[in-house]
Amino acid sequence: MGAGMTPVNVVRTSNREPGAADLRFPVVIQSATETQAADGAVVQAWATRSATRAKIEPVTGSEAYKSEGPYAAVTHRVWVRYQAGITPKMRLRYGTRVLEIIRVTNVDERQRWLELDCVEAV
């Protein structure tokens, strides 16, 4: 797939914006930071940017999006209230699970909701 690539086999469990009752899952949004260890090695650590509640939907089928690297199969779609500055370089922690953000969509460009396409880290 190349430029103008479209998702394939997309099955969405919901097309509506979530309501307050849908935001059942506590998540932490984290951003990567680099620190230097005592031996001089650069170490990547994750710092909490914010804690919020989210709607998390498993995605069935496969969706491929090319970003600077291999294709990734989106495993979860996550909705959170709008926060400026959320990028694909960040991740979500949901309990002991880690969801890497692949794509961020400002739904309808209204600054109300962010839809995050994520891949669960193993």
N, C-alpha and C positions, 0 to 999 in steps of 0.2 A: 504494500500500500504506500502511496506517496502523498504529495500535496493534494489537498481537497479530500482527504480520506474521511469516510463516514463510518460511524459505528455499525457493526453487524450483529444480528441476533440479539437485539436489545429487548429485554422484557422489563418493564417498569412495574413495580407493584402499586405505584400511586402517581397520579399526575397532578394532584392538587397540593397547594401549599400546606404545610403542617399547621395544626392548631396547637395551643399550649399543652393540651393533653397528649399530643403526639411526641413531645419532647421528653421522653421517658428515660433517656440514657445519659448519665453524667460522663462527660468527656473532658480531657485536658488537651489543649492545643499547645504544641511544643515547637520551638525553633532550634535549629542546630547552632551551637557555639563551638569555637575552637579554643582550646587552652593548651598551654605548654606544660608538659610533665617535667619533673625534676631532672630527668635525663636529657631534656631538650626535645623530645619527640612531641609532635603535635597530636593532640587527642581531641576527638569530637565528643562533645557532651550535648545533652538536650536540656534546654531550659523551658520552664513553663511560661507561656505567653498569656494564657487565660484559661479559666475553667468555665464551662458552660454546660447546657443540656442540649441533647441532640435527638433527632429522629434518625435511626440507622436501619437501612433496608439492605438485605442481601440482594445481589444482582445475579440473575440466572442467565445462562448463555455466555457469550464472550463479547467484550467490547475492546477493541484495540485502538489505542491512541499512540501515535509516535511522538515521543519527546526525545531529547538528546540521549538516546540509548535504545535498548531493545523494547519491543512491544510488551505491554503489560496488560494482563486480563483484569479488568475492574471487578472486584469482589463485593464491594459495598458502595452504596450511595448514602451520603450523610447530609442531613439538613441541619444548619445552625442559624441562629439569628445573625444578621449582617454584622461583620466586624471588618473594618478597613485593614488592609495589609496582609490578609491571609494569602499565602502563596503555595505552589506545589513543592517548595523546598521545606515545607513544614510537615508535621505528622500529628495524628491524634492518638491519645492513649485512652483506652476504654477498659478499665480494670487492668488486667495483665496483658491485654491484647494491644497490638500496635497496628494502626492503619496509616499507611503512607499516602499522602495526598498526591493524586496524579493530575487532577484538573479542578479549578475553582470557577464556578459560575455565579455571577450576581444575578439572581433570578429576575427576569424582566427589567433589569437595570434600575430597580426601585430602591436599592439599599435597605431591603427588608429581610431577605433570606440569602444565604449562600448554599449552593448545592455542591458538595464535594464528592468527586469520584475518587475512590480509594482502593488500594490493594493491601490486603492483610499481610503483614510481614511474618515470616516464619523463622 
